Amino acid sequence: MSDSDPGKDNDWIARRAYFHWEQEGRPHGRDGDHWHAALLDWQMLQAASDRTIDNAGQRVAEAQASAIEDSLACGARPARRQPPRLVKAVKAPKG
């Protein structure tokens, strides 16, 4: 990814690079190394997040398929949504 990638959180990376700089005792002239380490941290977290989202989507799809199979195995038909019932407003009598 390039530094101008709109999906990249440069603020987070900058804060993480500052953290690395402080952890190393604030050495002079190593800003590029700290930025690179922070970028690798960000990329690792993004990859883990993407895997988590993909796995969650797969588990949801499997659960839905299993629920449909279970309902069909029991002889039940898949539930159909009923349209909402309208309730007529009743006015209070005058008087």
N, C-alpha and C positions, 0 to 999 in steps of 0.2 A: 504494500500500500504506500502511496505517496503521502507526503505531509499535507497536501491540499485535499486529501480524500474527505468528502463531506460527512462520511459515516464515522470518521475517527474522532474521538473525544480528546482534542489537543489539550484542553484544560486539565483533564484527568492525568494525561501523560506528563504534562509539565509539573503537576503536583507530585506525581510519583517520582519523577526525575529529581526533584528537590529533596524528596525523602531519601533517595539513594545517596545524594550528595551529602546530606547531613549524617547519614549512617556511616559514611566513609570518613567523617571528620572534616568535611568541607574543604576538600583538596582543590587547589587551583588548576585549571586547564583540563578538567576531565568532564566537562559538560556534555560533550558528544557521547561519551561512554555512558553517562547517566541517562541521557535521553534514549539511547539505544536499549538499555536495560529496561527502562520504563515502557518503551514501545513493545518489547517482547512480553512484558507482564500484561499489557493491555491486549495484545493479540492472543495470549494464552487464555485470558478471561473471556474474550469474545468467542473463541472456539469452544470453550466449555459451555458457555451460554447457548450457543447454537446447537450443540449436541443435546443439551437438556431440553430445549424447545422441540427439537426433532423427536426425541424419545417420548416426550409427553404427548405429542400429537399422535405418535404411533400407538401408545397405550390407550389413548381415548378411542381411536378407531377400532382397536381390538376389543375394547370393552363394549362399544356400541354393537359390533358384529356379534359378540357373544350374547349380549342381551336379546338381540333379534333371534338368534338361534335358539336360545332358551325359551323365549315366548312361543316360537313356532313348534318346538318339541313338546310343549305342554298343551298344544292344540289351541292356544290363544291366538287371536289375530292381532297384528300390530295395532297399537292404539291410534285412533284417528282423532284429530283435534276437532272438537265441536265449536261451531261459531258462537261467539258470545251472545247471551240472551239479553234482549233489550227490556228494560223495566220502565213501565209507563209511570210518569210522575203523577201523583195524586195531590190535588189541592185540598187544603183544609176548608171545611165549610165556614161560611161567614156567620158570625153572629152571636 
